[in-house]
């Protein structure tokens, strides 16, 4: 089996594992903090054997990791594995530019990448008409310069990543009736 086919099957397995409300709820809890199986069971109001069955499915696909401390098993979410699965929805392009071209010049060759100038810097503001905040990586690293200043001198792999608003906390603020 090829490496690419194996990766595709693993991503499919993760999506299949997340096809259960209970397992999604487990992942949500594990995104916040680590748990023992019995703690997950209690938080979800299910039995420990049922929780263990669901955890085994998540472990099998690599979405959850189990660290052993003596007799205690502590579960945590494998964020990287979940992020890899989301790469399923990304597009890939291959373009050619002259040596010394800026990253901005290269991105102008890719349909659907919107760029906006703010002062003397260029920023990616949309991809395929989806507006938001975007960062870029070159060969897996975040360059410390805007796209119009980054010069391409050899073959590079550029990844554009949208900063997705993930709800971490929700705070409802009320006005008190009795001022202090």
C-alpha positions as CSV (number, residue, x, y, z in Angstrom):
1,X,0.0,0.0,0.0
2,X,1.4,3.4,-0.9
3,X,2.1,6.0,1.8
4,X,-0.4,8.4,0.3
5,X,-3.2,5.7,0.2
6,X,-2.4,4.8,3.8
7,X,-2.7,8.4,4.9
8,X,-6.0,8.8,3.1
9,X,-7.4,5.7,4.8
10,X,-6.3,6.9,8.2
11,X,-8.0,10.3,7.6
12,X,-11.2,8.4,6.6
13,X,-10.9,6.3,9.8
14,X,-10.7,9.4,11.9
15,X,-13.9,10.8,10.3
16,X,-15.6,7.5,10.8
17,X,-14.6,7.5,14.5
18,X,-16.0,11.0,14.9
19,X,-19.3,9.8,13.6
20,X,-20.5,9.2,17.1
21,X,-21.9,12.0,19.3
22,X,-20.2,10.4,22.4
23,X,-16.8,10.3,20.8
24,X,-17.2,13.9,19.6
25,X,-18.1,14.9,23.1
26,X,-15.0,13.1,24.4
27,X,-12.8,15.0,22.0
28,X,-14.3,18.3,23.0
29,X,-13.6,17.5,26.7
30,X,-10.1,16.3,25.9
31,X,-9.4,19.5,23.9
32,X,-9.8,21.4,27.3
33,X,-7.8,19.0,29.6
34,X,-6.6,15.5,30.1
35,X,-8.9,12.8,31.6
36,X,-8.8,9.3,33.0
37,X,-11.4,7.0,31.4
38,X,-13.5,7.1,34.5
39,X,-13.4,10.9,34.6
40,X,-14.6,11.0,31.0
41,X,-17.4,8.5,31.8
42,X,-18.5,10.6,34.7
43,X,-18.4,13.9,32.7
44,X,-20.5,12.3,29.9
45,X,-22.8,10.4,32.3
46,X,-22.0,7.0,30.8
47,X,-20.6,3.8,32.2
48,X,-16.8,3.2,32.4
49,X,-17.0,0.2,30.1
50,X,-18.9,2.2,27.4
51,X,-16.4,5.1,27.8
52,X,-13.5,2.6,27.4
53,X,-15.0,1.2,24.3
54,X,-15.2,4.6,22.7
55,X,-11.7,5.6,23.8
56,X,-10.3,2.5,22.2
57,X,-11.8,3.5,18.9
58,X,-10.4,7.0,19.2
59,X,-7.0,5.6,20.2
60,X,-7.0,3.2,17.2
61,X,-7.2,6.1,14.7
62,X,-4.7,8.2,16.7
63,X,-7.2,10.9,17.7
64,X,-6.5,10.2,21.4
65,X,-3.3,9.3,23.2
66,X,-3.0,7.3,26.4
67,X,-0.1,8.0,28.7
68,X,0.6,5.6,31.5
69,X,1.8,6.8,35.0
70,X,2.2,3.7,37.1
71,X,-1.3,2.2,37.2
72,X,-3.0,5.4,36.0
73,X,-3.8,5.9,32.3
74,X,-4.3,9.6,31.3
75,X,-5.9,10.5,28.0
76,X,-5.2,13.5,25.9
77,X,-6.3,14.6,22.4
78,X,-3.8,14.3,19.5
79,X,-4.4,17.7,17.9
80,X,-1.9,17.1,15.1
81,X,-3.8,14.0,14.0
82,X,-7.1,16.0,13.9
83,X,-5.5,18.8,12.0
84,X,-4.0,16.3,9.5
85,X,-7.5,14.9,8.9
86,X,-8.7,18.4,8.1
87,X,-6.1,18.8,5.4
88,X,-8.4,16.5,3.3
89,X,-10.3,19.6,2.4
90,X,-7.3,21.6,1.1
91,X,-6.5,22.3,-2.6
92,X,-3.0,21.8,-4.1
93,X,-1.4,23.8,-6.9
94,X,1.9,23.7,-8.7
95,X,3.2,26.9,-10.3
96,X,6.4,28.2,-11.8
97,X,8.0,31.6,-11.1
98,X,11.4,33.1,-11.8
99,X,14.2,33.0,-9.2
100,X,14.0,36.0,-6.9
101,X,10.2,36.5,-7.4
102,X,8.3,37.4,-4.2
103,X,5.9,35.1,-2.5
104,X,3.2,37.7,-3.5
105,X,4.1,37.2,-7.2
106,X,3.8,33.4,-6.8
107,X,0.4,33.7,-5.0
108,X,-0.9,36.0,-7.8
109,X,-0.6,32.9,-10.0
110,X,-3.0,30.9,-7.8
111,X,-6.6,31.5,-8.5
112,X,-8.8,32.4,-5.5
113,X,-6.1,34.0,-3.3
114,X,-7.1,37.6,-2.3
115,X,-4.4,40.0,-1.1
116,X,-4.8,43.4,0.5
117,X,-2.2,46.1,1.0
118,X,-2.1,47.8,4.4
119,X,0.6,50.5,4.6
120,X,3.7,48.9,3.0
121,X,2.7,45.3,3.7
122,X,0.6,42.8,1.8
123,X,-1.7,40.4,3.6
124,X,-3.7,37.4,2.4
125,X,-7.3,38.3,3.2
126,X,-9.3,35.6,1.4
127,X,-9.0,32.2,-0.2
128,X,-11.7,31.1,-2.7
129,X,-13.9,34.1,-1.7
130,X,-13.8,33.1,2.0
131,X,-12.6,36.1,4.0
132,X,-10.7,35.8,7.2
133,X,-7.2,35.9,8.8
134,X,-4.6,33.8,7.1
135,X,-1.0,32.9,7.8
136,X,1.5,31.3,5.5
137,X,4.3,28.8,6.0
138,X,7.2,28.1,3.7
139,X,8.5,24.6,3.9
140,X,6.7,24.1,7.2
141,X,8.1,27.3,8.9
142,X,6.5,30.7,9.6
143,X,8.6,33.4,7.8
144,X,9.0,36.6,9.8
145,X,8.2,38.9,6.9
146,X,5.2,39.9,4.7
147,X,4.5,38.1,1.5
148,X,5.7,41.0,-0.7
149,X,9.1,40.9,0.9
150,X,9.7,37.1,1.0
151,X,11.9,36.2,-2.1
152,X,11.8,32.7,-3.6
153,X,15.3,31.5,-4.6
154,X,14.7,27.7,-4.7
155,X,11.7,25.3,-4.9
156,X,9.4,26.0,-2.0
157,X,6.2,24.6,-0.6
158,X,3.8,27.2,0.6
159,X,0.9,26.5,2.8
160,X,-1.8,29.1,3.4
161,X,-3.7,28.4,6.6
162,X,-6.8,30.2,7.8
163,X,-6.9,31.2,11.4
164,X,-10.3,29.6,12.2
165,X,-12.2,31.1,15.1
166,X,-12.4,28.1,17.5
167,X,-14.6,28.8,20.5
168,X,-12.4,28.4,23.6
169,X,-14.5,30.3,26.1
170,X,-17.9,31.9,26.0
171,X,-18.5,34.6,28.6
172,X,-21.9,36.1,29.2
173,X,-21.6,39.5,30.9
174,X,-24.5,40.9,32.9
175,X,-24.9,44.3,34.4
176,X,-25.3,44.1,38.1
177,X,-28.3,45.8,39.7
178,X,-26.4,46.9,42.8
179,X,-23.2,48.9,41.9
180,X,-20.3,48.4,44.3
